[in-house]
Amino acid sequence: MAMLSIALRKMKSISSPLVVLTSLLMFLSLSPAQSVFAQNRQLSLADVLVALRSKKAVPEEKNRIITEAVKDRGLTFTLTPEIEKELVTTGAGRDLIEAIKQKTSAVAEAPAEKPKPQATQVAAVAPKPTPTPIPLDFAFYRSRANTHLSNVNLDLAVLDLTKAIELKPDDSGSCEDRGTALLKQNKTEAAVADFDKAIELNPKDSAAFYQRGVANEKLGKITAAIGDYDQAVTFDAANEAAKAAAVRVKEAEAKLHAKTVPELPKPTVETPSGPKIIAVGTMNRYATRLVTPIYSQMDRKMGISGKVTVQIVLDENGKIVSAQATDGPKALRPAAEEAARKSTFMAVLNGDKPSKATGFIVYNFTAVP
C-alpha cells in the first residue's frame, strides 16, 4: 500500500497521460514485499477496471495501452459474461475485449501436466471457438435502451440513449425517448431541450409536441404548453392525450383568469361582445415575413446566447397588437421583441371568420465562434 501511495503521488506530477496510465498499471496491487521489477506480473480484473476509470487519458488511449499490457503480461482472471458486461460499461473497447478473450482462451487451452497414459489413448479436445464480440454500435445502444425503458430502469436508459445520440445525432426518436425518460425523473428543463431537438429534426412529430407540452405545463409555461398540445393535434388528429390536455389546460386557465378579474357592474346598455382570442401555439406558420433579430457583436463576444420566446397578440386583420418576450436571456429579449414587431402575419381564421389570436415565436441566438 505504501508503494501504491508513492506511485499515485508521482503520477500527479506527470503531465503525459500515457506515462500516468502505464505507471498505474505498473504499480497497482503491488504488496509492500514486491519490487518495481514485478511490473511484468499478470493483470488482475481490478487492475484493468481501475485503469479504465483513470481520468488521465482519453478513452481511446487508455484502451490502447491496456490492450498492449494484456497482450504482453496476460491475466489472472477468466472472462465471464458478467465481467465482460462490467468492462464494457466501464469503457472497454472492442480491441481490449478481444485481447482479453484471446488471453483467456490461451490460458484455457494451455496443456496441463498429466500422467502418461498406460494403455488407453486420451481423445484430443477441440478448442472452444472464440465468441464474436458484440458490436457496440448505434443499434446496440438503442436496443438496450428500449429494454431499460420497458423495465423502467431510467438511469440506464438515459446512459444508453446518450451513447446512441452521440453515434447518430440526427435520430429524432432517441432525443424524444431520452426527453421522456428525463421528464419522468423530474429533470424537466433538460427534457424540454431534448424535445426541442426532436422537433427540430422532425417538425411534424406529434408525440414530441405533446411531451414538450407536458414539460412546459410542469414549468408553469401555460401558453407554451397550450401551443404544443394544439400542434400535437394538428399533426395527429388521433392524439387523444393531446386533445384532452389542451381542453383541460384551457379550461383551467379560463377559470383562473375569471377569478383574478374583478366582477364589473353590468352596463345599462348592452353592447355586442368582440371576437374571442384563440391560442394557436407557434406563429411561424402564419408569418408572411419573419424578421431575423439583430445579434450584437458585444453579446456574441460576451457569450450571451440561448432561446428567447416572444408572446404575440394579433388582431382580426393579422396586425400585431403586442409582442413581449416571456423567457430567455434578458439581454437578448429587446432584439427578439423588435424583430417580432417588424414581422408581418396573415389573419387567423376561427372557422371561416377572422379572429384575434395569440401565439409565440422562438428566436435562437447562437454565438458561432
LOMARSE-735482 format. One record per residue: residue in one letter; x, y, z of N, C-alpha, C, O, CB in turn. Coordinates in steps of 0.1 Angstrom, whole numbers, plus 5000, padded with zeros to 4 digits. Atoms other than C-alpha are relative to their C-alpha. Glycine has a CB too. Example, Ala and Ser with C-alpha at 12.3 -4.5 7.8 and 13.67 -1.06 7.14 Angstrom:
// LOMARSE-735482
A500949885000512349555078500950125000501950125007499050005012/S499149895000513749895071499250115008499750225009500450054986/
This chain:
// LOMARSE-735482
M500849885000500050005000500950135000500550234994499150005012/A499149885000502950245007500550024987500750144983501149985010/M499449985013504450174973498950064991499250144982500549874994/L501149955008500950234957499850155002499650234993498749925002/S500249864997500650564975501150094994500950194989500050025016/I498949925006504150674964499850014985500050124979501349935003/A500250005014503250574928498950104996499150174986499649864995/L501049915003500050774929500450145001500050234993498849975009/R499549864998501751084943500950044988500950154984500850015013/K499149975011504351054915499250034987499550124980501049894997/M500849995012501651024889499350144999499150194988498949904999/K500649865000500051364899500950104994500550204989499650045014/S499049905005503251544889500449974985501250054979501250015008/I499750045013503451364855499050064990497850044992500149854998/S500949935009501951564826499549914989498449934984500650124994/S500450085011501851284800498949905004499249825013501249934994/P501050104997498551074801500549864998500149775005498850034992/L499550135003500450784786500949955012500749835016500849994987/V499150044989503050774814499249985012499549885020501150115003/V500950024988500350814841499349874999499349795009498950115001/L500750125001498350524828500949885001500649785008499249994987/T499050114999501450304823500449985014500649875019501150024991/S499650014986502550384858499049945009499349865018500450145006/L501150064992499150294872500049854998499849785008498750074995/L500050155003499349954855501249945007501249825011500049974985/M498850054994502949914868499949985015500349875020501250094997/F500050004985502349984905498849945006498849915018500250145005/L501350034994498749884910500049865006500649775000498950014990/S500250134993498049604935501349945005501349825009499349904992/L498850064994501749554945500050015015499750115021501250084994/S499950004985502249454981501350065004502250074995499949855006/P498749944995505049615002501249914997502349964995499950035015/A498950095002507149304997500449994985501549944982499749865005/Q499750015014507049334959500850124995500750235001498749994991/S499249905005509549534940499550064987498650004981501549964997/V500549945012509149764910500349914988499749934977500650134998/F499750095011510649484889498949904997499049824988501349935002/A501150095002507349304892499050054991497850014990499349975014/Q500949945010505849514865499549914990498549944983500650134994/N500450105011505649214842499049905006498749804999501249934995/R500950104995503249034865498750014992498450104985499750035015/Q501350005007499848934851499050105006499150145018499449865001/L500949894996497049194853498749935006498249835001499550084988/S501350044994494049144876498950084995499050184988500150015016/L501249935004490449244870500050145006499650244999498849935004/A500049864993490949534895501050094992500750214991500549985014/D499049925008494049654875499350064988499450184986501249924996/V500649965012492049674843498950115003498850214996499449894992/L501249914998488949844858500550135005500050245001499149945011/V499449874994491050104878500650084988500550204988501049975011/A499349935012493050184846498950064991499150174986500949914993/L501049955009489850224826499350135006498950224999498949904997/R500649894993488450464852500950125001500450235006499549965014/S499149894998491550684852499650114991499250094979501449954996/K500449885008490851044840501250074994501250184990499250095009/K498849945004494451104830500349984985501350034980501249945007/A499850025015494050994793498649994994497649955001500949884997/V501250015007491350994767499649854999500649774999500050064986/P500450145001489350664763500849924990501249804993498549994998/E499350075011491050564730501449975005501949865002500050084987/E498650024996494550604745500049905011500949815012500650135004/K500050104989493650414777499849864995500549774999498850045010/N500350145006492150124757501349954993501649834994498950014990/R498850055007495350104735501049965010501649855008500550114991/I498950044990497750104765499649875007500449785009500250115010/I500450124992495649844785500149884991500449774995498650025006/T500050125009495349624754501449954998501649834998499450044986/E498650045001499149624749500549935013501249835012500950124997/A499550064987499649544786499449865001500049775006499550095012/V500650134999497149254784500749904991501049794995498550014996/K499350095009498949104754501449975005501849855003500150074986/D498750024995502349144770500149925013501049845015500850135002/R499850054986501649044806499049895003499249815013499850115009/G501050104997498548824805499050045011499150155016500749875004/L501149974991495648804830500049895011500449785010498750004993/T500250104989494848644864498549965001498249885010500550075013/F501450034999491148624857499449944987500049964977499250135004/T500750065011488748444834498850094996498150135004499549855002/L501149915005486348644812498749935000498549824993500350064986/T501350055000482748574820499050104994499450224993499549965015/P501049905005479548744806499950115009499750235005498749934997/E500249894990479148934838501250105000501150225001499849945014/I498849925000482849054838500150084987500450204987501249925001/E500049935012482549144801499150125000499450234995499649914988/K501049894999479449354807500650115009500450235005498749955006/E499449904991481249534836501150084993501250204994500549945013/L498949945007484249604814499550104989500050214988500949904993/V500649915011482149744785499450125006499550235001498949924992/T500649884993480149964810501150105004500850225004499249955011/T498949914995483450104824500750074989501450174991500949925008/G499449935011484650194789501049924992501749974983500850115006/A499250085008486449894774499550004986498449984983500149865006/G500450005014486549904736500149864995500449765002500950094992/R500050135006486349614712501349935000501449815003499450014985/D498750065000490049564708500549955013501049845014501050104995/L499750044987490549544745499349875004499949785010499850115011/I500850124996487749294750500549884992500649774997498550024996/E499550115008489049084721501449955005501649835005500250044985/A498750044995492649084736499849925013500549825015500850125003/I500250074987491248974770499449864996499849765003499050075009/K500550135004489248694752501149914995501149794999498950024990/Q498950085005492348574734500949955011501349835011500850084990/K499250054989494348564766499349905009499949805013500450125009/T500850104992491548384784500049874993500249765000498650055002/S500050125008491348134756501349935000501449815001499650024986/A498650065000495148084756500349935013500949835013501050114997/V499850064987495148014793499249875001499649775006499650105012/A500950124999492147774790500649894992500449774995498650044996/E499550105009493847594761501449955003501949854997499950054986/A498650054997497347564777500049865006499249835015500650105010/P500050144996498147194782500549995015501550045018500849914991/A499650024986498247094819500849875000500649784992498749995009/E499250124998500746834831499149895004498449895015501150035010/K500850124997499146494831500949885000501949884993498849984989/P499250125000500446154839499949934986498849934980499549905011/K500050065013501345954808499049885000499049805009501449954996/P501050125001498545714797500849874998501749874991499050024989/Q499350135001499545354801499549914988500249874980499849925013/A500550095010497245164779499050064990498950034978499349885006/T501149945008494445384766500550144995501350215002498750015008/Q499749865005494745704745498950095003497750065003500249994984/V501049904997493046024755499750084987500650134980500650105011/A500449935012491046184727500350155001500150215012498549984997/A499749865000492146534718498750085001497750054994500850044987/V501249914998489746804729500150124991501150194992499950055015/A500049895009488947054703499950135007499050145016498949994989/P500249884993489447414714498750074998498150064987501150104997/K501349935002486347614720500250124991501150204993499450055014/P499949895009485647874693499950135008499150145018499050004989/T500049874994486248234704498750074996498450094984501250094997/P501249935004482848414706500250134993501250204996499150025012/T499949875007482348704682499650125010498550115016499150004988/P500349894991482449034702498750074995498550084983501150105001/I501349925003479149234704500450134994501250215000499250025013/P499749875005479349534681499350115008498150125009499650014985/L500549894992478949844702499750124991500450224992501050045011/D500349895009477250054676498650065004498150035015499949944985/F501349934996474050274675498949905003498249925012499650094988/A501150104998471749974671500149935013499149905020500049904989/F499850074987473249804702499550095011498750045019501549975002/Y500549924989472750104725498550034999497950045009500850135000/R501449975002469350184710499149895005498149915012499750034985/S500750114995468149834716500049985015499049955021500549874993/R499850024985469549814751499250115007498750085018501450005004/A500849894994467950154759498549965000497849995010500250134993/N501450045000464550014748499749905011498649915017499649954986/T500250104989464949724772500050075014499150045022501149905000/H500049924988465849964800498750085002498250085013501250095001/L501249934999462850174792498849915004497949955012499750084987/S501150094997460549874793500049955014499049935021500149884991/N499850044986461949774827500050125009500350105021501349925002/V500049874992461750144839501350025007501350075019498849995011/N498749974995465450154845500550134993501350134984501149884997/L499949875007465550524837501550054999501950104989499250115007/D498749965000469150594847500849934989501649994981500749985013/L499350085010470550314825499550044986500350044976499849855002/A500649965013468150414797500650134995501050144983498550015000/V499449875004469450774797501449994995501950054986499950105012/L498650025003473050654796500149944986500949994978500749915010/D499950075013472450424766499550094989500050094978499249875000/L500549915011470350684747501050114998501150164986498750075005/T498949905002473150944753501149944990501550014981500650045013/K499150065009475550694736499549994986500250024977500449865005/A500650015013473150644708499950134993500250144981498549945001/I500049875006472751014702501450054996501550114986499450105010/E498649975004476551054702500449944987501150004978501049975011/L499750075012476750794675499250044988499650034976499949855002/K500949965011473750924655499250125004498150115009499049884996/P500649884994472951284664498750044993497950124998501050124999/D501249955008470251324637498849905002497849914995500350014986/D501150094997467951044652499050075010499350085022500549875006/S500949934992464951234665499349915010499049955021498950064991/G500750094990463450924682500849985013500349975023499849864994/S499250014988466450894705499950125009499950115021501549974996/C500249884992466151254715498750015007498650055019500250134991/E501449994994462451224721499949905012499449935023498949964990/D500050104989462950904742500850045012500450025024500449864995/R499249954989465651054763499350115007499350125020501450054996/G500849894994463551364769498949945009498649995020499450094989/T501150064992460651134781500649945013499949965023499349894991/A499450064988462950954805500450115010500250095022501349914996/L499649894992464351284818498850065007498850115018500850104993/L501249944994460851414823499449925011499049975021498950014989/K500450084989459951114844500950015012500549985023499949854995/Q499049984989463051184865499950155006500750185014501449984996/N500249864996461751544870501150094996501450205003499850015015/K499049915006464651684850499450074988499750054977501349924996/T500949955010462251904832500650094990500350074978498950085007/E499349915010464452174816500849924990500949954978500850105007/A499250095009466751904802499149934991499549914979500949905008/A501050065008463751724789499550094989499450054977498849945008/V500449905010462552034771501050024989500750034977499750145006/A498949995010465952064754500049894990500249904978501450025007/D500150125009465651714741498850004991498949974979500049875008/F501249995009462151774728500250104989499750094978498750035009/D499749895010463252094711500949944989500649974977500850115007/K499250065010465951894693499249904991499449894979501249935006/A500850105008463551614683499050074990498950024979499149915010/I500949925009461051874669500850074989500450084977499250105008/E499149945011463952044650500349904990500349934978501350065007/L499750105010464851714634498849954993498849904981500749885007/N501250055006461251614628498950105004498250085014499649855005/P501049894997458951924627498649965001497850045006500150114990/K501450054999455751714625499949895010499049815008499549964986/D500150114990456451484654499050045011499350115020501449985007/S501149974990453151494673500349965014500050045023498749934995/A499650044987454451294702501050095007500850115019500549855000/A499049914994457351524708499450135004499750195015501250034990/F500749874996455051834708499249975012499150065021499150044988/Y500850034988452751654733500950005012500650065023499249874998/Q499150014988455651564756500650135004500750165016501149904997/R499549874996457051914754498950095007499250175015500650084988/G501149934993453652044763499949965014499650055023498749974993/V500050044986453651834794501150065008500950115019500149845001/A498849944993457151964803499750155003500050205014501249984992/N500249864998456152324797498950035010499050135018499650074987/E501049984990453052284818500649985014500250055023498849894998/K499450024987455152144847500950135004501050165015500949885000/L499149884998457452454843499150135002499650235005500950024989/G500949884999454352684845499950094988499350194989500550085011/K500149935013454652794809498749964993498749884983501249984991/I501350055005450952754802499750034986499249954978498950065009/T500249965013450752944770500849914990500349874980500350154997/A499250095008453652744755499549865000499549794990501550015005/A500650145000452052424767498849994991498649894984499649975015/I501250015009448752504750500450004986499849924978499150135003/G499550005014450652584718500549864996500249824985501050104998/D499450145003452452244720498949904998498949824989501049965011/Y501150095001449252054726499250024987498849924981499050025013/D500749985013447552224697500749954988500249904979499750154999/Q499250055011450452144674500049854999500049794989501450055002/A500150155000450351784685498849954993498849854986500149955015/V501250045006446751764675500050034985499449964977498850075007/T499949965014447451944642500749904992500249874981500750144999/F499350105008449951684631499549865002499949774995501550015004/D500650144998448051384645498650025006498550045019500949915009/A501449984995444251424648499649895010498649915017499050014989/A500450114992444151094666500750005014500649915022500349874993/N499349994987446351214695499050045011498950165014501250104999/E501049974990443651194722500650065012500050155019499249885003/A499449954988446051264750500350154999500050235008501449935003/A499749855003447051604734498750075000498650195005500750024987/K501349945000443351684728499550035014499150145018499049924992/A500549994986442351614764500850105008500350185016500049875007/A499249914992445351804778499850154995499750245004501549974997/A500349865004444652114756498750055006498650175010499950004984/V501249964995441052124767500150035015499650135020498949894998/R499949994985441952074804500850135003500350205012500849885006/V499249894997444652344804499350134996499350235004501450004993/K500749875004442552604785498950035010498650145013499449984986/E501049984990439652544809500550055013500050145020499249885002/A499449954988441952584839500550144999500350225009501149905004/E499549875002443452894825498850105000498950215005500850024987/A501149915001440053044818499450025014499050135018498949944991/K500549984986438852974854500950095008500450175016499949865006/L499049924993442053124868499950154996499950235005501449954998/H500249865005441553434847498850065005498750185009500150014985/A501349954995437953464858500150045015499550135019498949904998/K499849974985439053454895500850135002500550205011500649895007/T499149884998441753724890499450134995499850245000501349974994/V500649875005439553974871498850035009497949955010499649984985/P501149964992437154164894498750014992498850054981500350135008/E501349995007433454144885499650154999499650225009499049925008/L500449875003432354464869498550025000497849924997500650054986/P501549985001428854614871499549994986500250034977499650145006/K500650015014426654534842499750134994499150225001498849905001/P500349885007426354814817498450024998497749924997500750024987/T501449985002422954974814499649984985498449954982499650145004/V500350025014423254954776500849884995502049884997500350134991/E499350125004424054614762500850024987500250074977499049884998/T499149995012426954614737500449874995500649785003501250095003/P499650135005427954334714501549975004502350065004499950004984/S498750044996430954144725501049984988500549954977500049865008/G499150005011434154154705500449854997500049765005501350085003/P499650145004435753844688500949945011501750015017500750004987/K499150074990437453584711501449994995501749994983499449865003/I498650025003441153554712500349855000500149785011501050085009/I499750145001442253204701501549985001502350064996499549934988/A498650034998445653044711500449914989499749804987500349945014/V499650085011447452904681501449945001501949874992500050084987/G498650064998450852804696501050084992501050204993500049854995/T499049935008453752884673499450084989498550034982501149904995/M500549925010453153174650500750004986500350064977500050155005/N499150005012455753084624499149974987499450024976501049895001/R500750045012453152924600499150114995498650114984499149885004/Y500849895004451153244600500850124995500250224990499150055011/A499149885004454153474592500150014985500449914978501449985007/T499849975014454253634558501450064998502050054987499050094994/R498649955000457653794566500549995015500050065024500150154995/L499550024987459653684596501450065001502450024994500149855004/V498749924999462453934605500949935010500549895021499750145005/T499050054991465653804620500550105010500850215006501249944992/P499649904991466653974652501550044999502349964994499849955015/I498649965001469954174654500749945012500349965024500050165000/Y499250064989472553984674501350085001502250074992500349854997/S498949915000475054244685501449935003501449825009499850105012/Q498650054999478854184684500449995015501149905019501050084993/M499750004986479054274721499449885007500149815015499550135007/D500750124994476554004731500749874996500949785004498649994996/R499350125005478453754709501349985008501649875012500350014985/K498750014993481853834725499849965014500749895020500750144999/M500250044986480353804760499449875001499249825013499150115006/G500650144999478953464751498649995004498249895009500949925009/I501450004996475353564757499349934989499249994978499550145003/S500750075010473253314738498849925006498749925018501049904992/G501150074995470153104741498750034992498750104982499750035014/K501349985007466453094730499250105008499150105020499349864999/V500949904995464053384735498649974995498449974982500550144997/T501350025004460353324734499250135001499250205011499249895009/V500749875001458253624723498549964998498149904988500550094988/Q501550025001454453614730499450114992499650234994499450005014/I500549905010452553784702498449995000497849895002500549974986/V501449995001448953904700499650074987500250184984499350085012/L500449945013447353974666498550045000497749985007500249904988/D501549965001444054154658499449924988500149834982499950154997/E500750085010441554024633500650014986500449924978498550054999/N499449995013443554154603501449955000502149974989500050154997/G498750054999446753994614501150105004502350075003500449944987/K499149904995448254314627500549985014499649945022499450144998/I499450024987450554294657499450105010499650225008501550005000/V500549924990448854424688501150025011501350135016498749955007/S498950004990451654334712501049894998500649794992499549995015/A499050105001454954144713500950015012501650115014500950024986/Q499349994988456554064746500849875003500249765002499050035012/A499250124997459453824755499649955014499550035023501550044999/T500450064987458453584782501149925007501049905019498849914997/D498950074994461653394787501250014991501150064980499749855003/G498849995007465253374776500950105006500550185015499850034986/P499049904995468453584783499450144999499050184988501349994993/K500549865000467353934793500650094991500050184985500050065014/A499349925008470054094773499549994985499750084977501549985001/L500450035014468653934741498550034997498150034986500349864996/R501449985002464954004747499650124992498750114983499350015014/P500549895008464654354733500249984985499350024977500850135004/A499850035015466154244699499049914995498549924984501449944998/A501050095004463753954698498650074998497950044989499949885009/E501349935000460754174706499950104987498950104981499850085012/E500049915012461854434679499849924987499149974978501350085000/A500250085012462154154653498649954998498149954987501049885000/A501350055001458754024661499050114996498150094988499549955014/R500849885004457154374658500150034986499250084979500350125009/K499749965014458754424624499549894990499449914978501450024997/S500550115009457454084611498550024997497850105004500149865008/T501449995004454054054593499449865000500049764998499950074986/F500850124999451353794597498750014992498250124990499849965015/M501350015006448253674579498950005011499349965022499949884990/A501150004991444853694596499849855004499949764996498750064995/V500350144995444053384618498549984999497750065004500549985014/L501450035001440753224610499549915011500149815015499749944986/N500750094990438353084636498849954993497850014992499650085013/G501050055009436252864614500350074986501350054980498650025005/D499849935012435753084584500050155002499950234993498849974990/K500049854997435953424602501350045006501949965014498850035010/P498849954994439053624611499850025015498750065019500550134993/S500149984985439753634648501350055006502450045000499749865006/K498849964992442153784673500749875004500049775007499650095012/A499350124997444853534681501350035008501850145007500549934987/T498849984993447753484704500949874998500449764997499750025015/G499150115002450853264700501450055003501650165009499949954985/F498649974996454653274702500949974988500649884980500449935013/I498950035009457853274682501249995008501550065018500250124989/V498750024992461153134695501250044991501349984980500149855004/Y498849965007464353304684501249945007501349955019500150165000/N498850074995467553114688501350084997501750084985500149854994/F498849925001470653324694501249915002501449865013500150125010/T498950104999473753104687501350084997501550134987499849894990/A498849935002477153254693501049914993501649824999500650055014/V499150095008479253094665501450065002501750175000499650004985/P498649954997482953114674500750044987501950084987500949895006/
